[in-house]
Every structure is written in C-alpha cells, then in structure tokens.
Amino acid sequence: DFTVGDDFRKVILIANPLASGSAATLSTYSGTELDDDSGEMIYVEYRAPINRASDQTEDVKLVVEF
C-alpha cells in the first residue's frame, strides 16, 4: 500500500469514456459514479516518449494465450 507522503506519482483518470470517439462505449461512467483516490493500481510503467516519423512503419507481434 502507498500511504500519503510516499514518493510516488498520483495516477488519475486519463481516458474519458464520455468523450466523443471514445473506445469505451459498452458502458460509461459519469463523474459522480467515480470515487476520487479509490481503486487499486495494478501496473504502472513510466517510459520516455518515442519520436516517430510520419512515414515510419513498424512491425507488431502479439502473443495471446488462453
């Protein structure tokens, strides 16, 4: 558990399911249904931004296990 005062960044909701064009369309939550500073952080990884060219292509490999 991270207590107040620990040297750790606070995580906030960065995706608004109510925004137009949002990927979260199956169900939405209004701001009143979300409790501030509640929930559990499962995974966080801070990475530096990646600079990409507009004509750049990339290969993506995905492994899915059931």
Gaussian input, Z-matrix of N, CA and C with variables (Angstrom, degrees):
# hf/3-21g

backbone

0 1
 N
 C     1     B1
 C     2     B2     1     A1
 N     3     B3     2     A2     1     D1
 C     4     B4     3     A3     2     D2
 C     5     B5     4     A4     3     D3
 N     6     B6     5     A5     4     D4
 C     7     B7     6     A6     5     D5
 C     8     B8     7     A7     6     D6
 N     9     B9     8     A8     7     D7
 C    10    B10     9     A9     8     D8
 C    11    B11    10    A10     9     D9
 N    12    B12    11    A11    10    D10
 C    13    B13    12    A12    11    D11
 C    14    B14    13    A13    12    D12
 N    15    B15    14    A14    13    D13
 C    16    B16    15    A15    14    D14
 C    17    B17    16    A16    15    D15
 N    18    B18    17    A17    16    D16
 C    19    B19    18    A18    17    D17
 C    20    B20    19    A19    18    D18
 N    21    B21    20    A20    19    D19
 C    22    B22    21    A21    20    D20
 C    23    B23    22    A22    21    D21
 N    24    B24    23    A23    22    D22
 C    25    B25    24    A24    23    D23
 C    26    B26    25    A25    24    D24
 N    27    B27    26    A26    25    D25
 C    28    B28    27    A27    26    D26
 C    29    B29    28    A28    27    D27
 N    30    B30    29    A29    28    D28
 C    31    B31    30    A30    29    D29
 C    32    B32    31    A31    30    D30
 N    33    B33    32    A32    31    D31
 C    34    B34    33    A33    32    D32
 C    35    B35    34    A34    33    D33
 N    36    B36    35    A35    34    D34
 C    37    B37    36    A36    35    D35
 C    38    B38    37    A37    36    D36
 N    39    B39    38    A38    37    D37
 C    40    B40    39    A39    38    D38
 C    41    B41    40    A40    39    D39
 N    42    B42    41    A41    40    D40
 C    43    B43    42    A42    41    D41
 C    44    B44    43    A43    42    D42
 N    45    B45    44    A44    43    D43
 C    46    B46    45    A45    44    D44
 C    47    B47    46    A46    45    D45
 N    48    B48    47    A47    46    D46
 C    49    B49    48    A48    47    D47
 C    50    B50    49    A49    48    D48
 N    51    B51    50    A50    49    D49
 C    52    B52    51    A51    50    D50
 C    53    B53    52    A52    51    D51
 N    54    B54    53    A53    52    D52
 C    55    B55    54    A54    53    D53
 C    56    B56    55    A55    54    D54
 N    57    B57    56    A56    55    D55
 C    58    B58    57    A57    56    D56
 C    59    B59    58    A58    57    D57
 N    60    B60    59    A59    58    D58
 C    61    B61    60    A60    59    D59
 C    62    B62    61    A61    60    D60
 N    63    B63    62    A62    61    D61
 C    64    B64    63    A63    62    D62
 C    65    B65    64    A64    63    D63
 N    66    B66    65    A65    64    D64
 C    67    B67    66    A66    65    D65
 C    68    B68    67    A67    66    D66
 N    69    B69    68    A68    67    D67
 C    70    B70    69    A69    68    D68
 C    71    B71    70    A70    69    D69
 N    72    B72    71    A71    70    D70
 C    73    B73    72    A72    71    D71
 C    74    B74    73    A73    72    D72
 N    75    B75    74    A74    73    D73
 C    76    B76    75    A75    74    D74
 C    77    B77    76    A76    75    D75
 N    78    B78    77    A77    76    D76
 C    79    B79    78    A78    77    D77
 C    80    B80    79    A79    78    D78
 N    81    B81    80    A80    79    D79
 C    82    B82    81    A81    80    D80
 C    83    B83    82    A82    81    D81
 N    84    B84    83    A83    82    D82
 C    85    B85    84    A84    83    D83
 C    86    B86    85    A85    84    D84
 N    87    B87    86    A86    85    D85
 C    88    B88    87    A87    86    D86
 C    89    B89    88    A88    87    D87
 N    90    B90    89    A89    88    D88
 C    91    B91    90    A90    89    D89
 C    92    B92    91    A91    90    D90
 N    93    B93    92    A92    91    D91
 C    94    B94    93    A93    92    D92
 C    95    B95    94    A94    93    D93
 N    96    B96    95    A95    94    D94
 C    97    B97    96    A96    95    D95
 C    98    B98    97    A97    96    D96
 N    99    B99    98    A98    97    D97
 C   100   B100    99    A99    98    D98
 C   101   B101   100   A100    99    D99
 N   102   B102   101   A101   100   D100
 C   103   B103   102   A102   101   D101
 C   104   B104   103   A103   102   D102
 N   105   B105   104   A104   103   D103
 C   106   B106   105   A105   104   D104
 C   107   B107   106   A106   105   D105
 N   108   B108   107   A107   106   D106
 C   109   B109   108   A108   107   D107
 C   110   B110   109   A109   108   D108
 N   111   B111   110   A110   109   D109
 C   112   B112   111   A111   110   D110
 C   113   B113   112   A112   111   D111
 N   114   B114   113   A113   112   D112
 C   115   B115   114   A114   113   D113
 C   116   B116   115   A115   114   D114
 N   117   B117   116   A116   115   D115
 C   118   B118   117   A117   116   D116
 C   119   B119   118   A118   117   D117
 N   120   B120   119   A119   118   D118
 C   121   B121   120   A120   119   D119
 C   122   B122   121   A121   120   D120
 N   123   B123   122   A122   121   D121
 C   124   B124   123   A123   122   D122
 C   125   B125   124   A124   123   D123
 N   126   B126   125   A125   124   D124
 C   127   B127   126   A126   125   D125
 C   128   B128   127   A127   126   D126
 N   129   B129   128   A128   127   D127
 C   130   B130   129   A129   128   D128
 C   131   B131   130   A130   129   D129
 N   132   B132   131   A131   130   D130
 C   133   B133   132   A132   131   D131
 C   134   B134   133   A133   132   D132
 N   135   B135   134   A134   133   D133
 C   136   B136   135   A135   134   D134
 C   137   B137   136   A136   135   D135
 N   138   B138   137   A137   136   D136
 C   139   B139   138   A138   137   D137
 C   140   B140   139   A139   138   D138
 N   141   B141   140   A140   139   D139
 C   142   B142   141   A141   140   D140
 C   143   B143   142   A142   141   D141
 N   144   B144   143   A143   142   D142
 C   145   B145   144   A144   143   D143
 C   146   B146   145   A145   144   D144
 N   147   B147   146   A146   145   D145
 C   148   B148   147   A147   146   D146
 C   149   B149   148   A148   147   D147
 N   150   B150   149   A149   148   D148
 C   151   B151   150   A150   149   D149
 C   152   B152   151   A151   150   D150
 N   153   B153   152   A152   151   D151
 C   154   B154   153   A153   152   D152
 C   155   B155   154   A154   153   D153
 N   156   B156   155   A155   154   D154
 C   157   B157   156   A156   155   D155
 C   158   B158   157   A157   156   D156
 N   159   B159   158   A158   157   D157
 C   160   B160   159   A159   158   D158
 C   161   B161   160   A160   159   D159
 N   162   B162   161   A161   160   D160
 C   163   B163   162   A162   161   D161
 C   164   B164   163   A163   162   D162
 N   165   B165   164   A164   163   D163
 C   166   B166   165   A165   164   D164
 C   167   B167   166   A166   165   D165
 N   168   B168   167   A167   166   D166
 C   169   B169   168   A168   167   D167
 C   170   B170   169   A169   168   D168
 N   171   B171   170   A170   169   D169
 C   172   B172   171   A171   170   D170
 C   173   B173   172   A172   171   D171
 N   174   B174   173   A173   172   D172
 C   175   B175   174   A174   173   D173
 C   176   B176   175   A175   174   D174
 N   177   B177   176   A176   175   D175
 C   178   B178   177   A177   176   D176
 C   179   B179   178   A178   177   D177
 N   180   B180   179   A179   178   D178
 C   181   B181   180   A180   179   D179
 C   182   B182   181   A181   180   D180
 N   183   B183   182   A182   181   D181
 C   184   B184   183   A183   182   D182
 C   185   B185   184   A184   183   D183
 N   186   B186   185   A185   184   D184
 C   187   B187   186   A186   185   D185
 C   188   B188   187   A187   186   D186
 N   189   B189   188   A188   187   D187
 C   190   B190   189   A189   188   D188
 C   191   B191   190   A190   189   D189
 N   192   B192   191   A191   190   D190
 C   193   B193   192   A192   191   D191
 C   194   B194   193   A193   192   D192
 N   195   B195   194   A194   193   D193
 C   196   B196   195   A195   194   D194
 C   197   B197   196   A196   195   D195

   B1=1.4539
   B2=1.5234
   B3=1.3169
   B4=1.4552
   B5=1.5178
   B6=1.2959
   B7=1.4558
   B8=1.5186
   B9=1.3188
   B10=1.4564
   B11=1.5193
   B12=1.3198
   B13=1.4518
   B14=1.5180
   B15=1.3389
   B16=1.4563
   B17=1.5219
   B18=1.3089
   B19=1.4583
   B20=1.5199
   B21=1.3071
   B22=1.4569
   B23=1.5167
   B24=1.3057
   B25=1.4618
   B26=1.5258
   B27=1.3073
   B28=1.4562
   B29=1.5196
   B30=1.3055
   B31=1.4554
   B32=1.5172
   B33=1.3276
   B34=1.4529
   B35=1.5192
   B36=1.3019
   B37=1.4529
   B38=1.5162
   B39=1.3319
   B40=1.4569
   B41=1.5218
   B42=1.3094
   B43=1.4578
   B44=1.5153
   B45=1.3008
   B46=1.4546
   B47=1.5231
   B48=1.3349
   B49=1.4644
   B50=1.5200
   B51=1.3235
   B52=1.4603
   B53=1.5216
   B54=1.3257
   B55=1.4598
   B56=1.5232
   B57=1.3194
   B58=1.4597
   B59=1.5227
   B60=1.3233
   B61=1.4509
   B62=1.5119
   B63=1.3190
   B64=1.4573
   B65=1.5190
   B66=1.3170
   B67=1.4609
   B68=1.5189
   B69=1.3090
   B70=1.4646
   B71=1.5201
   B72=1.3336
   B73=1.4608
   B74=1.5183
   B75=1.3228
   B76=1.4593
   B77=1.5152
   B78=1.3022
   B79=1.4624
   B80=1.5164
   B81=1.3043
   B82=1.4547
   B83=1.5106
   B84=1.3017
   B85=1.4535
   B86=1.5138
   B87=1.2983
   B88=1.4598
   B89=1.5206
   B90=1.3048
   B91=1.4577
   B92=1.5130
   B93=1.3348
   B94=1.4639
   B95=1.5201
   B96=1.3421
   B97=1.4625
   B98=1.5232
   B99=1.3261
   B100=1.4613
   B101=1.5139
   B102=1.3318
   B103=1.4605
   B104=1.5214
   B105=1.3344
   B106=1.4625
   B107=1.5239
   B108=1.3234
   B109=1.4689
   B110=1.5187
   B111=1.3187
   B112=1.4614
   B113=1.5260
   B114=1.2791
   B115=1.4505
   B116=1.5106
   B117=1.3008
   B118=1.4586
   B119=1.5158
   B120=1.3203
   B121=1.4472
   B122=1.5206
   B123=1.3156
   B124=1.4607
   B125=1.5266
   B126=1.3320
   B127=1.4630
   B128=1.5221
   B129=1.2969
   B130=1.4609
   B131=1.5163
   B132=1.3095
   B133=1.4590
   B134=1.5217
   B135=1.3172
   B136=1.4596
   B137=1.5148
   B138=1.3086
   B139=1.4583
   B140=1.5202
   B141=1.2979
   B142=1.4644
   B143=1.5268
   B144=1.3362
   B145=1.4666
   B146=1.5231
   B147=1.3164
   B148=1.4604
   B149=1.5194
   B150=1.3128
   B151=1.4676
   B152=1.5164
   B153=1.3303
   B154=1.4589
   B155=1.5269
   B156=1.3205
   B157=1.4617
   B158=1.5234
   B159=1.3322
   B160=1.4655
   B161=1.5239
   B162=1.3335
   B163=1.4644
   B164=1.5332
   B165=1.2971
   B166=1.4630
   B167=1.5279
   B168=1.3233
   B169=1.4650
   B170=1.5190
   B171=1.3176
   B172=1.4591
   B173=1.5173
   B174=1.3225
   B175=1.4587
   B176=1.5158
   B177=1.3141
   B178=1.4596
   B179=1.5174
   B180=1.3088
   B181=1.4589
   B182=1.5194
   B183=1.3127
   B184=1.4513
   B185=1.5156
   B186=1.3177
   B187=1.4591
   B188=1.5195
   B189=1.3271
   B190=1.4619
   B191=1.5185
   B192=1.3122
   B193=1.4585
   B194=1.5127
   B195=1.3115
   B196=1.4675
   B197=1.5002
   A1=109.54
   A2=116.16
   A3=121.74
   A4=108.14
   A5=116.14
   A6=119.92
   A7=109.94
   A8=116.27
   A9=120.95
   A10=108.62
   A11=116.38
   A12=120.98
   A13=113.15
   A14=118.07
   A15=119.03
   A16=109.19
   A17=116.62
   A18=121.22
   A19=108.86
   A20=115.84
   A21=121.18
   A22=108.52
   A23=117.08
   A24=120.53
   A25=110.83
   A26=115.34
   A27=120.78
   A28=108.35
   A29=116.72
   A30=121.85
   A31=108.48
   A32=116.65
   A33=120.76
   A34=109.27
   A35=116.50
   A36=121.41
   A37=108.40
   A38=117.29
   A39=119.98
   A40=111.76
   A41=118.07
   A42=121.70
   A43=108.12
   A44=117.49
   A45=121.86
   A46=108.89
   A47=118.44
   A48=119.99
   A49=112.87
   A50=118.35
   A51=121.26
   A52=112.64
   A53=117.66
   A54=121.13
   A55=110.24
   A56=116.22
   A57=119.42
   A58=109.48
   A59=116.05
   A60=120.71
   A61=113.99
   A62=117.44
   A63=121.21
   A64=110.56
   A65=116.62
   A66=121.04
   A67=111.80
   A68=117.83
   A69=121.35
   A70=109.32
   A71=116.11
   A72=119.46
   A73=113.23
   A74=118.98
   A75=120.79
   A76=110.70
   A77=116.82
   A78=120.59
   A79=107.56
   A80=116.12
   A81=119.99
   A82=109.50
   A83=116.16
   A84=122.40
   A85=108.38
   A86=116.30
   A87=118.40
   A88=107.99
   A89=116.18
   A90=120.52
   A91=113.04
   A92=117.48
   A93=120.07
   A94=112.30
   A95=117.91
   A96=120.80
   A97=112.68
   A98=117.71
   A99=121.75
   A100=109.52
   A101=116.69
   A102=122.06
   A103=109.49
   A104=116.74
   A105=120.63
   A106=110.67
   A107=115.23
   A108=122.60
   A109=112.93
   A110=117.15
   A111=120.66
   A112=107.92
   A113=116.93
   A114=120.77
   A115=111.49
   A116=114.83
   A117=120.71
   A118=109.35
   A119=116.73
   A120=121.55
   A121=108.26
   A122=115.89
   A123=120.13
   A124=111.09
   A125=117.00
   A126=119.95
   A127=109.15
   A128=117.28
   A129=122.51
   A130=108.37
   A131=116.04
   A132=120.23
   A133=107.84
   A134=116.34
   A135=120.99
   A136=108.26
   A137=115.76
   A138=121.10
   A139=109.63
   A140=115.02
   A141=119.90
   A142=109.17
   A143=117.84
   A144=120.32
   A145=111.11
   A146=115.59
   A147=121.62
   A148=107.92
   A149=116.46
   A150=121.01
   A151=108.75
   A152=115.83
   A153=120.93
   A154=109.29
   A155=114.88
   A156=120.72
   A157=108.81
   A158=117.18
   A159=120.68
   A160=112.11
   A161=118.19
   A162=121.14
   A163=112.42
   A164=117.41
   A165=122.65
   A166=110.61
   A167=116.56
   A168=121.88
   A169=108.56
   A170=115.36
   A171=120.37
   A172=109.82
   A173=115.85
   A174=122.14
   A175=108.01
   A176=116.05
   A177=121.22
   A178=107.87
   A179=116.24
   A180=121.54
   A181=108.13
   A182=116.29
   A183=121.74
   A184=109.14
   A185=116.59
   A186=122.02
   A187=107.56
   A188=116.47
   A189=121.76
   A190=107.84
   A191=116.16
   A192=120.94
   A193=109.56
   A194=116.32
   A195=121.52
   A196=109.85
   D1=141.60
   D2=176.99
   D3=-100.90
   D4=118.43
   D5=179.35
   D6=-91.11
   D7=165.24
   D8=178.66
   D9=-61.65
   D10=132.84
   D11=179.49
   D12=101.47
   D13=-13.24
   D14=176.11
   D15=-65.54
   D16=151.18
   D17=178.86
   D18=-80.04
   D19=78.86
   D20=-176.65
   D21=-147.29
   D22=141.13
   D23=-178.53
   D24=-75.23
   D25=141.59
   D26=176.54
   D27=-80.65
   D28=132.75
   D29=179.84
   D30=-98.62
   D31=135.50
   D32=179.57
   D33=-123.60
   D34=167.35
   D35=176.53
   D36=-68.57
   D37=118.15
   D38=-177.20
   D39=-108.25
   D40=-8.88
   D41=177.55
   D42=-116.67
   D43=123.02
   D44=-179.27
   D45=-95.76
   D46=108.92
   D47=-178.63
   D48=-67.25
   D49=-13.43
   D50=179.20
   D51=-90.14
   D52=-8.01
   D53=-178.94
   D54=-70.85
   D55=147.12
   D56=178.66
   D57=-65.62
   D58=142.09
   D59=-178.86
   D60=76.89
   D61=11.27
   D62=-178.57
   D63=-71.64
   D64=147.03
   D65=177.97
   D66=-77.20
   D67=-18.85
   D68=-179.05
   D69=-90.18
   D70=81.42
   D71=-176.64
   D72=-108.81
   D73=-11.08
   D74=-178.44
   D75=-64.47
   D76=-46.78
   D77=173.44
   D78=-145.35
   D79=150.41
   D80=-179.14
   D81=-125.58
   D82=163.47
   D83=-179.94
   D84=-127.49
   D85=134.62
   D86=173.89
   D87=-83.80
   D88=161.68
   D89=-178.40
   D90=-58.19
   D91=-30.46
   D92=-178.96
   D93=-72.38
   D94=-18.58
   D95=179.68
   D96=-86.41
   D97=-9.85
   D98=-179.15
   D99=-99.22
   D100=129.24
   D101=178.50
   D102=-94.05
   D103=123.80
   D104=177.68
   D105=-61.61
   D106=142.51
   D107=176.71
   D108=56.08
   D109=34.93
   D110=175.78
   D111=-119.46
   D112=166.26
   D113=-179.90
   D114=98.93
   D115=-178.41
   D116=-176.00
   D117=-133.38
   D118=132.27
   D119=178.07
   D120=-82.16
   D121=122.31
   D122=-177.48
   D123=-92.59
   D124=-42.60
   D125=-176.17
   D126=-154.13
   D127=134.20
   D128=175.77
   D129=-138.68
   D130=135.28
   D131=175.64
   D132=-141.27
   D133=116.54
   D134=178.97
   D135=-92.09
   D136=119.23
   D137=179.36
   D138=-121.96
   D139=151.45
   D140=176.47
   D141=-70.12
   D142=150.31
   D143=177.76
   D144=-60.91
   D145=148.78
   D146=178.67
   D147=-106.76
   D148=122.88
   D149=177.98
   D150=-84.65
   D151=127.85
   D152=-179.14
   D153=-127.46
   D154=149.42
   D155=175.59
   D156=-86.51
   D157=152.85
   D158=-178.49
   D159=-66.55
   D160=-23.87
   D161=179.62
   D162=-101.71
   D163=13.37
   D164=-177.60
   D165=-77.21
   D166=142.17
   D167=173.00
   D168=-118.28
   D169=153.23
   D170=-179.44
   D171=-138.55
   D172=149.58
   D173=172.64
   D174=-98.97
   D175=133.55
   D176=178.71
   D177=-119.59
   D178=127.42
   D179=177.61
   D180=-113.52
   D181=132.97
   D182=-175.82
   D183=-128.33
   D184=130.50
   D185=176.79
   D186=-113.37
   D187=123.60
   D188=179.80
   D189=-120.07
   D190=126.46
   D191=178.28
   D192=-119.28
   D193=139.98
   D194=176.97
   D195=-117.25

